[in-house]
Amino acid sequence: MRASLPAALVALALAGCSLTRPDVDDCRSTAECRAAFGFGFVCGGDGLCAGAPAEPRCAATWPVNLFANPAEGGRLVIATVVDTSLETHVARANAVQLAVQDASADSAGVEGGIDGRKFGLVTCTIAEDTTLDTLSRAEATLRVTRYIEGALDVPVVVGPPGSGEASAAFEATTRTLFISPSATSPALTALEPVPASDAAPGRLWRTAPTDVEQADRIASDLSSRGVRDVALLAQQGTYGDGLVALLTERIAGLQIERFETQGQLSAAVGVIADGGASEVIFASSATADAVSFLTAAAADAAFTGRRFFLTDAAANEDLLAGLPMDAGFRGRVRGTRAALDPVRAASFAARYRVAYGASDVDALSFTAHAYDAGWLALYALGWATLQEDRVDAVALGRGLRQLSSGVAVDVGELSWPVVLDAFRAGRSVDLRGASGALDYDPDTEERSEDGQSFEVWRVSSDGTAFCRVGDMGCS
């Protein structure tokens, strides 16, 4: 095998040209090509090693020389898909990278990775960015997920972030396993046959709980406060459609108004204002929509005294930064968000602060879920490498089905050797993550609902943080 490759040849290869190694006339596997030329090379149908064309949206890697250095070709690589224009998504990408780095690190005499093979990460952005191209976020999602599968042959992706994006990416691919940390629509469950099995595991997983439990939590909170006159303003699409259906079942007489774009939002707010409901539920997968809605409501006298209830996607720093300044108005805003395991989430937050310096990971939505999703991708690779004939979506899915029973294990680098030892022996483990117990129903492959997956939050009096309703000082 060749130990190095001249820079000019690397550039030629990344432009998509086929190559042969000096000691082998043809290739029999992608692994063989990566060992010779580096990550990004695959064995083509012509029996030659071919380099993937460059994709600016997927240029960020760990290690940083993953594409350029042939010595990195032996790494087991995962990908993550985020919108890098959003701080919360950058935090999720950081959390995934943290898992990949920690699982690759040598510690206390124990070698990282799996039997000498370390991990690698490709981070792809779906941000609308004219310096890259003119793609919408939805179009970018399809482009990068097809690139990850077709050009890079990476078998597992953490993401996409939204329910509609996750659905579209799943349906546009055939060989990739997805683990979304933030797609909550129950419609995703119906994309694959139920019941699943070890022989036919699913390709679409998530560490986020589904909106079935979120809808229960919203209805329960409204009922406990005696709120009966409720309007729902919801985004069109997979996420909003699911919540509309679920909340209609749970809240009698719900007034419903829909919007598709920011341009339609203003008109929809006007209809809700005329309706006179005492509380308005706002559901959108984009925090910017929630900020626009609250800004419009604060400026409209028709909303004076009314309360506002936001869903999980809004509970992050972008909302706190964009809230109207009036403290009285902020006091009328509450919402739901995915709950975390307080002890393990605090441990993750401390680790995250050491690596990235963020002071309030709690306000970066689904960051803990992204960390858990990164580890799930690594565990799936571990099982497939140690127990399966090949590392593909089926083998990875079987690996994820080994994480809900057996010896109890906390997600993280300290337990990595314990998990690998169990997998070598063909045993499963029972994972507990920063986002809670990672117990999956064997039929649906969704996180088992325990009634504790969502919590209700309020904005702190100074507008700088979220507090959990029920905690001291947060009524």
C-alpha positions as CSV (number, residue, x, y, z in Angstrom):
1,M,0.0,0.0,0.0
2,R,1.2,3.5,-0.8
3,A,2.2,5.5,2.3
4,S,1.7,9.0,0.7
5,L,0.2,10.7,-2.3
6,P,1.6,13.8,-4.0
7,A,-0.6,16.9,-3.4
8,A,-1.2,17.3,-7.2
9,L,-2.5,13.8,-7.4
10,V,-4.8,14.4,-4.4
11,A,-6.2,17.4,-6.1
12,L,-6.7,15.4,-9.3
13,A,-8.4,12.6,-7.4
14,L,-10.7,14.9,-5.5
15,A,-11.8,16.3,-8.9
16,G,-13.3,12.8,-9.5
17,C,-10.6,11.1,-11.6
18,S,-10.0,7.3,-11.3
19,L,-6.7,6.1,-10.2
20,T,-4.7,2.9,-9.8
21,R,-2.1,2.1,-7.2
22,P,1.3,1.2,-8.4
23,D,1.2,-2.3,-6.9
24,V,-2.4,-3.2,-7.7
25,D,-4.1,-2.9,-11.1
26,D,-7.6,-2.9,-9.8
27,C,-9.6,-2.5,-6.5
28,R,-12.0,-4.9,-4.8
29,S,-13.3,-2.7,-2.1
30,T,-13.6,0.9,-0.9
31,A,-11.6,0.0,2.1
32,E,-8.7,-0.9,-0.2
33,C,-8.9,2.4,-1.9
34,R,-9.0,4.4,1.3
35,A,-6.0,2.5,2.7
36,A,-4.1,3.5,-0.4
37,F,-5.2,7.0,-1.2
38,G,-7.2,8.3,1.8
39,F,-10.7,9.0,2.9
40,G,-13.0,10.2,0.0
41,F,-11.9,7.4,-2.3
42,V,-14.2,4.6,-3.3
43,C,-13.9,1.5,-5.5
44,G,-15.7,2.4,-8.7
45,G,-17.6,0.1,-11.0
46,D,-14.7,0.1,-13.4
47,G,-12.5,-1.5,-10.7
48,L,-10.5,1.6,-10.2
49,C,-10.2,3.8,-7.1
50,A,-12.1,7.1,-7.7
51,G,-11.9,10.2,-5.7
52,A,-15.1,12.1,-4.7
53,P,-15.7,15.5,-6.2
54,A,-15.2,18.3,-3.8
55,E,-18.3,19.5,-2.0
56,P,-17.9,22.9,-0.3
57,R,-20.8,22.2,2.0
58,C,-19.0,19.2,3.4
59,A,-15.5,20.7,3.8
60,A,-15.3,20.7,7.6
61,T,-13.8,17.5,9.0
62,W,-12.2,16.0,12.1
63,P,-9.3,15.5,11.9
64,V,-8.9,18.5,9.7
65,N,-6.7,16.6,7.2
66,L,-9.2,13.7,6.8
67,F,-9.6,14.2,3.1
68,A,-6.0,15.1,2.3
69,N,-3.9,12.6,4.3
70,P,-3.9,8.9,3.0
71,A,-2.9,7.8,6.5
72,E,-6.4,8.8,7.7
73,G,-8.1,6.4,5.2
74,G,-8.5,3.7,7.8
75,R,-10.8,5.7,10.0
76,L,-14.4,4.8,10.6
77,V,-16.2,7.9,9.5
78,I,-19.6,9.4,10.4
79,A,-21.2,12.6,9.1
80,T,-23.4,15.2,10.6
81,V,-25.8,17.6,8.9
82,V,-26.6,21.0,10.5
83,D,-27.4,24.6,9.6
84,T,-24.2,26.3,10.5
85,S,-25.8,29.8,10.3
86,L,-27.5,28.9,13.6
87,E,-25.6,28.9,16.9
88,T,-27.7,26.1,18.2
89,H,-26.8,23.9,15.2
90,V,-23.1,24.7,15.6
91,A,-23.4,23.6,19.2
92,R,-24.9,20.3,18.0
93,A,-22.1,19.7,15.5
94,N,-19.6,20.5,18.3
95,A,-21.3,17.9,20.5
96,V,-21.1,15.2,17.9
97,Q,-17.4,16.1,17.3
98,L,-16.8,15.8,21.0
99,A,-18.2,12.3,21.0
100,V,-16.0,11.3,18.0
101,Q,-12.9,12.8,19.6
102,D,-13.4,11.2,22.9
103,A,-14.1,7.8,21.5
104,S,-10.9,8.1,19.4
105,A,-8.7,9.2,22.3
106,D,-6.2,6.9,24.1
107,S,-6.8,7.0,27.8
108,A,-5.3,5.3,30.9
109,G,-3.5,2.8,28.7
110,V,-6.7,1.9,26.8
111,E,-6.5,2.5,23.0
112,G,-9.3,4.6,21.5
113,G,-11.3,3.6,18.5
114,I,-12.0,0.0,17.6
115,D,-9.0,-2.4,17.4
116,G,-6.7,0.3,16.3
117,R,-9.1,2.1,14.0
118,K,-9.9,5.6,15.1
119,F,-13.0,7.6,14.1
120,G,-13.5,10.5,11.7
121,L,-16.2,13.1,11.2
122,V,-17.5,15.1,8.1
123,T,-19.7,18.0,9.0
124,C,-22.0,19.2,6.2
125,T,-24.0,22.5,6.3
126,I,-27.5,23.0,4.9
127,A,-27.5,26.8,5.6
128,E,-28.8,29.1,2.9
129,D,-25.4,30.7,1.9
130,T,-24.9,32.5,-1.3
131,T,-21.1,32.2,-1.0
132,L,-21.6,28.5,-1.5
133,D,-24.6,28.3,-3.9
134,T,-28.2,29.4,-4.3
135,L,-29.8,26.3,-2.7
136,S,-32.6,26.5,-0.2
137,R,-32.2,24.6,3.1
138,A,-34.4,21.8,1.8
139,E,-32.5,21.6,-1.4
140,A,-29.1,21.6,0.5
141,T,-30.3,18.8,2.7
142,L,-30.9,16.6,-0.3
143,R,-27.6,17.6,-1.9
144,V,-25.4,16.8,1.1
145,T,-27.1,13.6,2.1
146,R,-26.9,12.2,-1.4
147,Y,-23.2,13.3,-1.5
148,I,-22.5,11.6,1.8
149,E,-24.1,8.4,0.6
150,G,-23.1,8.4,-3.1
151,A,-19.7,10.1,-3.2
152,L,-18.3,9.5,0.3
153,D,-19.9,6.1,1.1
154,V,-20.3,7.2,4.7
155,P,-22.9,4.8,6.2
156,V,-24.3,6.8,9.2
157,V,-25.4,10.5,9.6
158,V,-26.3,12.4,12.7
159,G,-29.2,14.5,11.4
160,P,-30.8,16.0,9.6
161,P,-32.2,18.5,12.2
162,G,-35.8,19.0,11.2
163,S,-38.6,16.5,10.7
164,G,-39.3,17.5,7.1
165,E,-35.6,17.4,6.3
166,A,-35.2,14.0,7.9
167,S,-38.1,12.6,6.0
168,A,-36.8,13.9,2.7
169,A,-33.2,12.7,3.3
170,F,-34.5,9.3,4.2
171,E,-36.6,9.0,1.1
172,A,-33.8,10.2,-1.1
173,T,-31.3,7.6,0.0
174,T,-31.2,3.8,0.3
175,R,-28.0,2.9,2.1
176,T,-27.6,5.5,4.9
177,L,-28.7,5.2,8.5
178,F,-29.9,8.5,10.1
179,I,-29.9,9.4,13.8
180,S,-31.6,12.8,14.2
181,P,-31.2,14.6,17.5
182,S,-34.1,17.0,16.9
183,A,-36.7,15.7,14.5
184,T,-39.8,15.1,16.7
185,S,-42.7,14.5,14.3
186,P,-44.5,11.2,14.8
187,A,-45.0,11.0,11.1
188,L,-41.4,9.8,10.8
189,T,-42.4,6.5,12.5
190,A,-44.6,5.6,9.6
191,L,-41.8,5.8,7.1
192,E,-40.6,2.3,7.9
193,P,-42.4,-1.0,8.5
194,V,-43.6,-1.8,12.0
195,P,-42.6,-4.1,13.7
196,A,-38.9,-3.8,13.0
197,S,-36.6,-6.7,13.8
198,D,-33.0,-7.7,14.0
199,A,-33.3,-9.2,10.5
200,A,-34.8,-6.0,9.2
201,P,-33.9,-3.0,11.4
202,G,-34.8,0.5,10.4
203,R,-32.6,3.2,8.9
204,L,-34.2,6.2,10.6
205,W,-33.6,6.7,14.3
206,R,-33.6,9.7,16.7
207,T,-32.6,10.6,20.1
208,A,-35.3,13.2,20.3
209,P,-38.7,12.1,21.8
210,T,-41.7,12.3,19.5
211,D,-44.3,15.0,19.6
212,V,-46.9,12.6,20.9
213,E,-45.6,13.2,24.4
214,Q,-45.1,16.9,23.7
215,A,-48.7,17.3,22.8
216,D,-49.7,15.4,26.0
217,R,-47.5,17.8,28.0
218,I,-49.0,20.9,26.3
219,A,-52.6,19.8,26.9
220,S,-51.8,18.9,30.5
221,D,-50.3,22.2,31.2
222,L,-53.2,24.1,29.7
223,S,-55.7,22.0,31.6
224,S,-53.9,22.5,34.9
225,R,-54.1,26.3,34.5
226,G,-57.8,26.2,33.4
227,V,-57.0,27.5,29.9
228,R,-59.8,26.5,27.5
229,D,-59.9,29.2,24.8
230,V,-56.8,28.3,22.7
231,A,-55.6,29.1,19.2
232,L,-52.8,27.2,17.4
233,L,-50.6,29.0,14.8
234,A,-48.6,26.3,13.1
235,Q,-46.0,26.0,10.3
236,Q,-47.0,24.0,7.2
237,G,-44.9,20.8,6.8
238,T,-44.1,17.6,8.6
239,Y,-43.4,19.2,12.0
240,G,-46.4,21.5,12.1
241,D,-48.8,18.9,10.5
242,G,-48.0,16.4,13.3
243,L,-48.6,18.8,16.1
244,V,-51.8,20.1,14.6
245,A,-53.2,16.6,14.4
246,L,-52.1,15.7,17.9
247,L,-53.3,18.9,19.6
248,T,-56.6,18.8,17.8
249,E,-57.2,15.4,19.5
250,R,-56.3,16.8,22.9
251,I,-57.7,20.3,23.0
252,A,-61.4,20.9,22.4
253,G,-62.5,23.8,20.2
254,L,-58.9,24.6,19.1
255,Q,-58.8,27.5,16.6
256,I,-56.2,26.7,13.9
257,E,-54.3,28.9,11.5
258,R,-51.4,27.8,9.3
259,F,-48.5,29.5,7.5
260,E,-45.9,28.3,5.1
261,T,-43.4,31.2,4.8
262,Q,-42.3,34.2,6.7
263,G,-44.3,36.3,4.2
264,Q,-47.5,34.4,5.2
265,L,-46.9,34.7,8.9
266,S,-48.0,38.3,9.2
267,A,-51.4,37.6,7.7
268,A,-51.8,34.5,10.0
269,V,-51.0,36.5,13.1
270,G,-53.7,39.0,12.1
271,V,-56.3,36.2,11.9
272,I,-55.3,34.9,15.3
273,A,-55.5,38.4,16.7
274,D,-59.0,38.8,15.5
275,G,-60.0,35.4,17.0
276,G,-59.6,36.6,20.6
277,A,-58.2,33.3,22.1
278,S,-56.7,33.9,25.6
279,E,-53.7,31.7,24.8
280,V,-51.9,31.1,21.5
281,I,-49.8,28.0,20.8
282,F,-47.1,28.7,18.2
283,A,-45.4,25.8,16.4
284,S,-42.6,26.1,14.0
285,S,-39.3,24.3,13.4
286,A,-37.6,27.7,12.9
287,T,-36.8,29.8,16.0
288,A,-36.8,32.9,13.7
289,D,-40.5,32.3,13.1
290,A,-41.2,32.3,16.8
291,V,-39.2,35.6,17.3
292,S,-41.2,37.2,14.4
293,F,-44.5,36.1,15.9
294,L,-43.7,37.3,19.4
295,T,-42.4,40.6,18.0
296,A,-45.6,41.2,16.0
297,A,-47.8,40.2,19.0
298,A,-45.9,42.6,21.3
299,A,-46.6,45.4,18.9
300,D,-50.3,44.6,18.4
301,A,-52.8,45.9,21.0
302,A,-55.2,43.0,20.2
303,F,-52.7,40.7,22.0
304,T,-52.6,42.7,25.2
305,G,-52.9,40.4,28.2
306,R,-52.9,37.2,26.1
307,R,-50.4,34.4,26.8
308,F,-48.2,32.5,24.4
309,F,-47.1,28.9,24.4
310,L,-44.1,27.9,22.2
311,T,-43.0,24.4,21.2
312,D,-39.6,22.7,21.6
313,A,-37.8,24.2,18.5
314,A,-38.1,27.7,20.0
315,A,-36.3,27.0,23.3
316,N,-32.8,28.2,22.6
317,E,-30.5,31.2,22.8
318,D,-31.8,32.7,19.6
319,L,-35.2,33.1,21.2
320,L,-33.8,34.8,24.3
321,A,-31.8,37.2,22.2
322,G,-34.8,38.1,20.0
323,L,-37.5,38.4,22.7
324,P,-39.2,41.8,23.1
325,M,-37.6,43.7,26.0
326,D,-40.8,44.3,28.0
327,A,-40.5,42.1,31.1
328,G,-44.3,41.9,31.5
329,F,-44.6,40.5,27.9
330,R,-41.8,38.0,28.5
331,G,-43.7,36.8,31.6
332,R,-46.6,35.7,29.4
333,V,-44.4,33.4,27.3
334,R,-43.9,29.7,28.2
335,G,-43.3,26.5,26.2
336,T,-42.2,22.9,26.1
337,R,-38.8,21.4,25.4
338,A,-37.2,18.0,25.6
339,A,-36.2,17.2,29.2
340,L,-32.7,16.0,30.1
341,D,-31.2,13.8,32.7
342,P,-30.1,16.4,35.3
343,V,-27.0,14.6,36.5
344,R,-25.7,13.3,33.2
345,A,-26.6,16.5,31.3
346,A,-24.6,18.5,33.9
347,S,-21.6,16.2,33.3
348,F,-21.9,16.7,29.6
349,A,-22.3,20.4,29.9
350,A,-19.1,20.6,32.0
351,R,-17.3,18.6,29.4
352,Y,-18.7,20.8,26.6
353,R,-17.6,24.0,28.4
354,V,-14.0,22.7,28.6
355,A,-13.9,22.0,24.9
356,Y,-15.9,25.0,23.5
357,G,-16.4,27.5,26.3
358,A,-20.2,27.8,26.1
359,S,-21.5,29.0,29.5
360,D,-25.1,27.8,29.1
361,V,-25.5,24.6,27.1
362,D,-29.0,24.3,28.6
363,A,-30.1,27.1,26.3
364,L,-28.7,25.4,23.2
365,S,-31.6,23.2,22.2
366,F,-31.0,19.5,21.5
367,T,-27.2,19.8,22.1
368,A,-27.3,17.0,24.7
369,H,-29.4,14.9,22.2
370,A,-26.8,15.5,19.5
371,Y,-24.1,14.3,21.9
372,D,-26.1,11.2,22.6
373,A,-26.7,10.8,18.8
374,G,-23.0,11.0,18.1
375,W,-22.3,8.3,20.6
376,L,-25.1,6.1,19.2
377,A,-23.5,6.4,15.8
378,L,-20.2,5.2,17.3
379,Y,-21.8,2.4,19.2
380,A,-23.5,1.2,16.0
381,L,-20.1,1.3,14.2
382,G,-18.7,-0.7,17.1
383,W,-21.3,-3.4,16.9
384,A,-21.1,-3.7,13.1
385,T,-17.3,-3.8,13.1
386,L,-17.1,-6.5,15.8
387,Q,-20.1,-8.6,15.0
388,E,-21.2,-8.2,11.4
389,D,-19.8,-9.2,8.0
390,R,-19.9,-5.6,6.7
391,V,-20.5,-2.1,8.0
392,D,-23.8,-1.1,6.3
393,A,-27.2,0.3,7.4
394,V,-28.5,-3.1,8.3
395,A,-25.5,-3.9,10.5
396,L,-25.7,-0.5,12.1
397,G,-29.4,-0.8,12.8
398,R,-28.8,-4.1,14.4
399,G,-26.2,-2.4,16.6
400,L,-28.6,0.2,17.7
401,R,-31.0,-2.5,18.8
402,Q,-28.3,-3.7,21.3
403,L,-28.5,-0.5,23.4
404,S,-31.6,-0.9,25.5
405,S,-31.0,-3.9,27.8
406,G,-28.1,-5.5,29.7
407,V,-25.5,-3.9,32.0
408,A,-26.3,-0.2,32.7
409,V,-23.8,2.1,31.0
410,D,-23.5,5.9,31.0
411,V,-22.8,7.4,27.5
412,G,-19.2,8.7,27.2
413,E,-15.6,8.0,26.8
414,L,-15.2,6.3,30.3
415,S,-17.5,3.5,29.4
416,W,-16.3,3.0,25.8
417,P,-14.1,0.0,26.6
418,V,-17.0,-1.6,28.6
419,V,-19.3,-1.3,25.6
420,L,-16.7,-2.7,23.2
421,D,-16.1,-5.7,25.6
422,A,-19.8,-6.4,25.7
423,F,-20.1,-6.2,21.9
424,R,-17.1,-8.5,21.4
425,A,-19.0,-11.0,23.5
426,G,-22.2,-10.5,21.6
427,R,-24.0,-8.9,24.6
428,S,-26.2,-5.8,24.6
429,V,-25.9,-2.8,27.0
430,D,-28.5,-0.5,28.6
431,L,-27.5,3.1,27.8
432,R,-28.2,6.2,29.9
433,G,-27.4,9.4,28.1
434,A,-27.3,13.2,28.7
435,S,-30.8,13.3,27.3
436,G,-32.1,10.5,29.5
437,A,-32.5,6.7,29.3
438,L,-31.8,5.6,25.7
439,D,-34.4,2.8,25.7
440,Y,-35.8,2.0,22.3
441,D,-39.0,0.1,21.6
442,P,-38.0,-3.0,19.6
443,D,-41.1,-2.7,17.3
444,T,-41.1,1.0,16.4
445,E,-37.4,1.8,17.3
446,E,-38.6,5.0,18.9
447,R,-37.5,6.1,22.4
448,S,-39.8,4.5,24.9
449,E,-42.2,7.1,26.3
450,D,-42.0,7.5,30.1
451,G,-44.1,10.7,30.6
452,Q,-41.0,12.6,31.5
453,S,-39.6,13.4,28.0
454,F,-40.9,17.0,27.8
455,E,-40.9,19.7,30.4
456,V,-42.5,23.2,30.6
457,W,-40.3,26.2,30.7
458,R,-40.6,29.9,31.4
459,V,-38.3,32.8,30.6
460,S,-36.4,34.1,33.7
461,S,-37.3,37.5,35.0
462,D,-34.2,39.1,33.4
463,G,-34.8,37.4,30.1
464,T,-31.4,35.7,29.9
465,A,-32.3,32.1,30.6
466,F,-35.0,29.4,30.7
467,C,-36.3,28.0,34.0
468,R,-38.3,24.8,34.4
469,V,-41.8,25.3,35.7
470,G,-42.1,23.6,39.0
471,D,-38.6,24.5,40.2
472,M,-38.3,27.0,43.0
473,G,-38.7,30.5,41.6
474,C,-40.2,29.4,38.3
475,S,-44.0,29.2,38.5
